[in-house]
Amino acid sequence: MTLFNKNCFFVALGVVLFSLTSVIAQEKIDKYIVGKGETVAQIAQKFNITPYDIYKLNPDAQSGLKPSSVLLIPKSKGKSTAIAAKTTPDTKTTTVTKQLPKTHQVLPKETLFAIEKKYDVTDQDLKKANPDLEKNGLQVGQILNIPSKNGPKPTVVAKNVVVYHTVLPKETKFSIAKQYGITVGELEQKNPEIVSNLTIGYELLIKGSRPKVAPKSTVPETKVTPVKSAVPHVEPVSYIEYTVKAKETFYSLSKQFGLTQQQLIELNSALSSGVQEGMVLKVPSKSNQIAANSTKQKVVLAKKNSNDKKTLVLLLPFNVAKNGGDTLTSNVNRLNNDKFLNMTLDFYSGALMAIDSAKQMGITMDVKVFDSNETKTTSNVTTIFNDSDLANADAVVGPFYQANVEKTASILGQNNVPVISPLSKDAGNPTPNLYQSIVPNSDLKTAMFDFLNAKQGNIIAVIDKKKETIKKYILENQKAVKIAPLTETGGLNVESFKALLVKDKMNYIILETTNTAMVKYTINTMISVMASYQVQLVVLEPNETLDTDEVRFENLTKLHLMYPSATRENNSPEAQLFMQSYRKKNKVNPSTFAIRGFDITFDTMMRLSQDKTYQETAETMITEQVENKFEYHKKEEGGYINKGLYILYYDTDLTVKEAK
């Protein structure tokens, strides 16, 4: 964001409560005087509207209601709904001469599926009895008409016209929906087979209903995969015997059979002393391996047809209370000197881009933004929780500091609200509903060794005397790695190093030093042996020495410098579009924090838009956004950690690519 844009935004913080719910104009509006002790939910129920409707016209209501204050109330549409609102949901009638309609008041966190299951009605019948569900979705406090199973059968009305559209090359769901004046969601609802993929030649249903025998596609070879049942059939696990081959490792076995190292040991106690050639192991049969490996898949999320409108809360440390002045000059001074505020505003600018992108995809979501007003150990999260309805949020992103995000997760733990930590690198205390989105440095190092071991190359580590910690780690945990000898002065012993190289396989050289002379000497030695040996340079963590003018970049590309990273270089059309849109809106390239703000917010919104809970998507889906990958794993002690990372390398065409 430019300085001008940040100034304008920061001044606006003093007068705007952070709510991104758009205000929709109402034709008729009533005024209502708040009584003592009344809540927004109670008032919404009284007028047969949702709390969201009140917040749209009264944004100040999000910070609490005061007795005798005046609220603007949109008039409820339709008499039938108003009558239903007067019916007490818990009222029971034992003897009636005329059947009365049954109603249900929607409670927080209830879903259509749960309501349909409770009253044993179908999705189609419930939506037919409540036409607004298709348009507005399920709202907390809403009164639903429950269709009677013994009531009169509905009259079947023949459809006048059935309209199909054959998908042509380069057509998209958006272009087809626009052509027929419908939304992408409506198109997917009529054609659930295209939610994950739009196939050229497939006949889409645009209007009416398909006959019992679906019409054939114009392209005979095209097959449409039916949507699988939401409740998978669990096959009994069968096992086979497998003989360990030479050079196989825990990593390669885990990948092959879809099991963790611990699961392999539990099935084969002999593995507790290590993997040995010739061992006969008990492993899942091939069919079970496929099922195990498919439990978590890398997916590109698309909007699902969910009638349950979700709420996302962002807790960001704008720290308005610490401003110390309300003049433009004071704000300019703070922006020039407060790096933390700039980081927050950059993150927020990316989040705004994500919200706009989701909106363009047709995702309707109530997004609320609050100032967490935090330091490393304090925040106003408790106040926000008491004054606002955070317990009914579907997910919370933030705060930034670990202690504060843990406190937030603890407060919302009883309601099992997912709390996503956006920036903290700390491991933190175990909390079941806490999702750490930053990949731990220890996982980056482990992933790099796992990758090298899987490649079955010759691994040599060049470690200077100041790096005793990493040397100890390698000696204790990576026993296949050879340590290159050093001279008495601490430099690389070239002849001894060359003696460790092997032919006919890749020699991975791990460089662990920040000493410029040692870096240059090692690189020059590797280049000198390239005619006889395959060598590749590897680092386990960012090394600033490699970025100096002392080290020639072309040498790093020659050696295909490889390293683990929590982010990727993304030059895809989608990433380029994001960059262009951000520059157009903010007049500057997005910072690392702006991209992070986009990725975290957009990923969370896309997960919430699925027909699963956030927790279910975390346990079954791997997603990628502009720079970040989100692959959440459940920790044994509680909570989730992101292990979505990349193994990258420098290529000779001066680009960074992902190692395979």
ABEGO torsion letter per residue (X at the ends): XBAAAAAAAAAAAAABBBBABBBBBBABBBBBBBBBGBBAAAAAAAAGBBAAAAAAABAAAAAEBBBGBBBBBBBBBEAAAAAAAABBAABBBABBABBBBBBBBBBBGBBAAAAAAAAGBBAAAAAAABAAAAAAEBBBGBBBBBBBAABBBBBBBBBABBBBBBBBBGBBAAAAAAAAGBBAAAAAAABAAAAABBBBGBBBBABEBBBABBBBBABAABBBBBBBBABBBBBBBBBBBBBBBBGBBAAAAAAAAGBBAAAAAAABAAAAAEBBBGBBBBBBBAAAAAAAAAABBBBBBBBBBBABBBBBBBBBBAGAAAAGEABAAAAAAAAAABAAAAAAAAAAAAAAAAAAAAAAAGBBBBBBBBBAGBBAABBAAAAAAAABBAAABABBBOBABAAAAAAAAAAAAAAGBBBBBAABABAEBBBAABBBABBBAAAAAAAAAAAAAAAGBBBBBBBBAAAAAAAAAAAAABAABBBBBBBAAGBBBAAAAAAABBBGBBBBBBBBBABAAAAAAAAAAAAAAAAABBBBBBBABBBAAAABAABBAAAAAAAGBBBBBABBBBABAAAAAAAAAAAAAAGBBBBAAAAAAAAAAAAAAAAAABABBAAAAAAABBBBBAABBBBBBBBAAEEBBBABBBBBBBBAAGBBBBBX
